[in-house]
Amino acid sequence: MKKRAFHFIEPYLYLLPAFSMLLLFTYYPFVQNAILSLFTVNKFREIKEFAGLANYVRVLTDEKFLRAMGNTFIYVFTTVPISIVFGFALALLARRHHRISIAYEALFALSMAVSASVIAMIFQLAYNPSMGIINKLSGISVSWLTDPKTALLSLIIVQIWSNIGYNFIFLFSALRGLSDEVLESAQVDGAVGIKLLGKILIPLVSPTLLFLLVKDIAYAMTTASLTLILTTNNGATGQPNGATETIMSYIYGKAIIGTNYNAAFAATMVGFILAAIMMVFSLILDKKKVNYD
Amino acid sequence: MIDRSGDRKTIIKRKKVVKSVLYQLFCLALGLLLMTPIIYAVCISFMRPDEVLTKEIHFFPKSFYLGNYITALAQTNIFRFMFNSFIVAFVSSVVRIVTASMAAFSFAFFDYRGKKVLFYLVVGSMIIPADVLVVQNYFTTAELRLINTYLGMMVVFFVSAMNIFVMRQHFMTYSKTLREAALVDGCGNFTFYARILLPSSTPVIATVFISSFVGTWNTYLWPLLVTNVNNMRTAQVAITMLNINEGSSYGYGTIMAAAVMILIPSILVFLVFQKRIVGGMMTGAVKG
């Protein structure tokens, strides 16, 4: 009898460690945040009263948050496509095996191993108005990170650089994985250059492209690292004047630096919903365009 | 008669070789161009302070100056920071493999009620970006009194839905007859898992471990949140605190020297295991 009971619960026991962590640090915080966003809480996060959608209304009419949302969308719509195109171009260049290809493959992929904080520190110096290499080489004098006109662009450039290695390595291994026969028969059929790219290569690696699209969007929608490292001074996130504020850095500013949890929790849900919509949108694209054969 | 066709063949062949060499050199140059920021950091790290501050354009250091490295090693706790990062990255990667392989074992080899729903719960968690949860997780960690502890810095990395997914995919291809034979021989399920399944899955385990290690080594936001004493900072957080804007007085040379030092482990792991990282990501992420 005991043995049968064990036999019944055994498969669940193997799931226990993973699920306890998953529940405690993914589902619980998510549900908790969703519930609390509907209440007014004090700075000890004690529920004061039911607020309905009032927190959401307040956040969505907060000019700073709208700015953060706008910046985040600019961030997504620039960094994601540009870094995928760069990664894909490099993957096409490296597609064929050559004697020293391992060397440049590694160089193309290497940005993946460089952390956000290290590359941020390097660019902080490179962007420095007086001693940075960028102004020195170009001969112009721009305060990249503190001028409202260039601050967001500066972060976007760093982010694109960071993403290239990751996108390259996935697309590269997808291209290498294609069978020679498929490519040869396509070339015999007269598919070369742009035609080969559009008709054969892109459809064949479309599952990888989709995967990267979803992953990059999710990341770009919810990132704050570069803003927090490069353009947050004396507790004010997203300087100058909100020019580089993202949804996540807004949340960080409200919840961690300030203790305005009402705004932070509602903003978190808005951020999640926007990220989810973007991901679902790419998946719909998937149903129409992606070729899994 | 001289064999002209042979000549022409060698010429064509030679042309091909030249073309290929040029192509490869072009790719190499492009790769180096892409890595300019890293090369720039290495160059600055060997420059004397007055070389860094000068308004003149020069990219390469005039001499092989080690002062920045000495300052970084002597005046900042860089070894401690790197040790902290190592503990966090190493332990959470090991724990991830244990939790993921056990869950994947259950999903791949057993039939039971609710399996489908449970599996959807795993896959579904992937659509919640981890950074969205940091604020609530910070409160949980604080309530568990884990602020400024290694456990607190690691605990959110103890499970990865992606790893479960990758390992399940791998286990599904495992021969069912081998398992049945093992069970007939009186081998229990756990013995099968620990003695047969895991040892024969080292390639996928290595992949998961390496990509996990590089990922957690490089993580920034979470360790920033749950540590507030200098000694517990990870390298990634600490380096941003050497920042001139934060009021500390380290020169850029020193900051770049520290950056180069904390880059070395992740770049080494990455270069040595590059093929494995790619292979493992692909099987789980796309072919599924």
Interface residues (C-beta under 8 A of the other chain):
Chain A: F8 E10 P11 Y12 Y14 L15 P17 A18 F19 M21 L22 L24 F25 T26 Y27 Y28 P29 F30 Q32 N33 R45 L90 L93 A94 H98 R99 I100 S101 A103 Y104 E105 A106 L107 F108 A109 L110 S111 M112 A113 V114 S115 A116 S117 V118 I119 A120 M121 I122 F123 Q124 L125 A126 N128 S130 M131 I133 K136 L137 W161 I164 I169 F170 F172 S173 A174 G177 P207 T208 F211 A218 Y219 M221 T222 T223 A224 S225 L228 I229 N233 M248 I251 Y252 A255 I256 A264 F265 T268 G271 F272 A275 A276 M279
Chain B: S20 Y23 Q24 C27 L28 L30 G31 L32 L34 M35 P37 I38 Y40 A41 I44 V52 L53 T54 K55 E56 I57 F59 V98 T99 A100 M102 A103 F105 S106 F107 F110 Y112 K115 L118 L121 V122 S125 I127 I128 P129 D131 V132 L133 V135 Q136 N137 Y138 F139 T140 V155 V156 F158 V159 A161 I164 N189 Y193 V214 W217 N218 T219 Y220 L221 L224 L225 Q236 V237 I239 T240 L242 N243 N245 Y252 I255 M256 A259 I262 L263 S266 I267 V269 F270 L271 Q274 I277 V278 G279 M281 M282 A285 V286 K287
